[in-house]
Amino acid sequence: MTVLTPHHDGSAMYVQGEGLLGERCTLRMRIPQSWGAATRVWVRNVQDAEPRYDEAQVLGITDGWVWWEAAILAVNPVALYRFVIEVAGEAGEGSSYWHLNNAGPHDRDTSDYNDFRVTTARDAPEWSRDAVMYQVFPDRFARSAKAAQRPTPEWAVACDWQTPVHGSGPDVARQFYGGDLDGVTEKLDELAALGVDIVYLTPFFPGRSNHRYDASTFHSVDPLLGGDEALIRLVTAAHARGMKVMGDLTANHTGDAHEWFTRAQADPDSVEASYFYFNEDHSEYECWWGVKSLPKINWGSDALREAFVTGEDSVVAHWLKAPFNLDGWRIDVGNMTGRLGAVDMNREVAALIQARILELNPHALLLGEETSDAGADVDGFGWQGAMTYSNFTRPMWQWLADPSARVDFFGTPLPGPNKVNAEVVLATHRDLSSAFSWPVRNATMNALNTHDTARAASVMIPGGPIVAAALSMLLPGIPVIFSGDEFGLEGDRGESSRTPMPWNEPARIVTDLRAAYASLTTLRHESPAVAEGGMRWLMADGDVLAFVRESPEESLLVIATRADMVGLDFDDLGLDLAGSQALNAAPAFAAGEFKVAQDLALAGPGAYVWRLPGVSIPPSS
């Protein structure tokens, strides 16, 4: 991979203006002098589906970079743009033209899909920009003393905290460990020590499963979790520590015991009958993936929209208001919500939910689950960011894969992740994040694993999970710690990954990564390069990934290796003299052994972060 190439990423270093309709937005890009001399540069901006070209002017030269600047008129809610760079040819040859879009530079014309975007969408809240998310599966996280007093429900198989989790079989959804919300509250200081900002709870509604995605009502907290008062206590205690709390809501389906569905099934003339998809004689209904216990919601029903979103005490609104005061929602299977065959109301529903949420709390966060390519759906006008595995999780698994691992690889027919080189990781990451605007990219979840996947510790080579964790913390996006990642817990699929936490059980801690996580979260919180800066790739070469997070105040050099690297030359990274000299200081974070001399010698797997001087930007003319 060429280290120094023309660069723009959509961050505040390069974009001045909010993309408001009828206003001009100033765009900067920079070209390394070592790359080649550009004779002219234009911004190609698509207006009403027709390309327009605005010529850029040279701002100045700093640290070996030539900065260019142009202004475009925002005509549409989404302004698509790229840079077109003219490079003079050799004597007797014509000029060549390069196109710089969000997937990198190309010596040819490209699809508009990968163009940069400035939009009028509401950005995710400012508090999310350097936040760290911690995912809690309530049944397996912690039990308060009150949990022992609650009877085991009729649907459940009672388990001790040490009972092995079943990864498959009839009891997968029935194993009941009895974790509750007061147990979560009691462990908030542990999460604060890790540097957690967002506690994300998988569903807390009553259901007939341990995962509770089959809600029987959306208007109360499961008594097995402590009821409504336990959620109030949790949110109050989290807010007192400066943390946010997000819930998990299924906008695609309910459970078949849900109060809406039971009324709908019993009475074809009921209002609730319009909430679902029944056949003509009311004997069958649509459901999620053919699972009859999860009937699918019909967003074509005005009554459903009022009950779920727009009503004064709608599902969405109820939990954002006092006394609960949730800080946002993660929408389960957001990609499937509002879609059935030829019917596609997905964007409309997402926008409806966002409008209601921000009406109640302008600083709330709305994320949508989009397990595959999320670019087409997640534009900020609905889901402000995505819970997706495509641009980070899957390529990380492949790069750090243990060839002997036999795990569920996201439902593919493969026996586990196929091992790839760093070049493939970068190509995949760029391809599957290039349709995001910069604000959406910053609000999209970077997960090593979740409650729906195998654990990174069962997928990756020894030492791999902390390397992936460092990348999740320092790439654009919201890093996700699934409860137990800090203890190196294992699992070959989602169900077997939902292991009870090994509180006060050192024998069940596989690898204690708490200190490393705390160091990473501190670095993430302290550096303006993460919260406000841009991002530039330096290297993707076999066993090495390297990039910089950049801001005028400081930059962070991040190098990740999956094997020992000896003789990594400073020139290979494109560092100037000041950057090379900064490597003589102790790294801000290191997971692995390293040596700095005339070049770098890094142990692998390892992750290394150095603070570098900030970026010098010429003033606008």
GIBEL-V276421 format. One record per backbone hydrogen bond with DSSP energy under -1.0 kcal/mol. NH is the residue of the N-H (numbers start at 1). CO is the residue of the C=O. If there is no record, write none. Layout:
NH;CO
NH;CO
//
This chain:
7;30
14;11
15;11
16;26
22;74
23;20
25;72
26;16
27;70
28;14
29;68
30;7
31;66
33;64
35;32
36;32
39;86
42;84
43;54
44;82
45;52
46;80
47;50
50;47
52;45
54;43
56;41
57;69
59;67
60;67
62;65
65;62
66;31
67;60
68;29
69;57
70;27
72;25
74;23
79;118
81;116
82;44
83;100
84;42
85;98
86;40
87;96
93;90
96;87
98;85
99;106
100;83
101;104
102;114
104;101
106;99
115;112
116;81
118;79
120;77
128;125
129;126
133;479
134;198
135;481
136;200
140;137
147;144
149;146
150;147
156;153
157;174
159;176
163;160
172;169
175;171
176;157
179;139
180;142
181;225
184;180
185;181
186;182
187;184
188;185
191;187
192;188
193;189
196;191
197;132
198;132
199;244
200;134
201;246
202;136
210;173
216;206
222;204
225;222
226;223
227;222
231;227
232;228
233;229
234;230
235;231
236;232
237;233
238;234
239;235
240;236
241;238
242;239
243;238
244;197
246;199
247;328
249;330
251;249
254;295
255;215
256;293
258;255
259;216
262;258
263;259
264;260
265;261
266;262
267;263
270;267
274;271
275;272
279;284
282;279
286;277
288;294
290;287
291;288
294;291
296;286
297;252
298;275
301;298
305;301
306;302
307;303
308;304
309;305
310;305
311;306
314;311
315;307
316;308
318;314
320;317
321;317
324;321
325;321
326;319
327;245
329;365
330;247
331;367
332;249
334;331
335;369
336;333
337;333
339;336
340;343
343;340
345;338
349;345
350;346
351;347
352;348
353;349
354;350
355;351
356;352
357;353
358;354
359;355
360;356
361;357
364;361
365;327
367;329
368;385
369;331
370;387
378;374
379;377
380;383
384;366
387;368
394;389
396;392
397;393
398;394
399;395
400;396
402;459
405;402
407;415
408;492
410;408
412;409
420;398
422;542
425;421
426;422
427;423
428;424
429;425
430;426
431;427
432;428
434;430
436;433
441;437
442;438
445;386
446;478
453;450
455;491
458;455
460;456
461;400
464;461
467;463
468;464
469;465
470;466
471;467
472;468
473;469
474;470
475;471
478;444
480;446
481;133
483;135
485;482
487;484
488;485
489;484
497;493
499;497
501;140
503;501
505;502
508;505
509;506
510;487
511;487
513;486
517;513
518;514
519;515
520;516
521;517
522;518
523;519
524;520
525;521
526;522
527;523
530;527
531;527
532;528
534;550
536;548
538;546
539;546
541;544
543;541
544;541
545;560
546;539
547;558
548;536
549;556
550;534
555;612
556;549
557;610
558;547
559;608
560;545
561;606
562;543
565;602
568;600
575;570
580;576
581;577
582;578
584;581
585;582
588;609
589;609
591;607
595;601
597;599
600;568
601;595
602;565
603;593
606;561
607;591
608;559
609;589
610;557
612;555
615;551
//
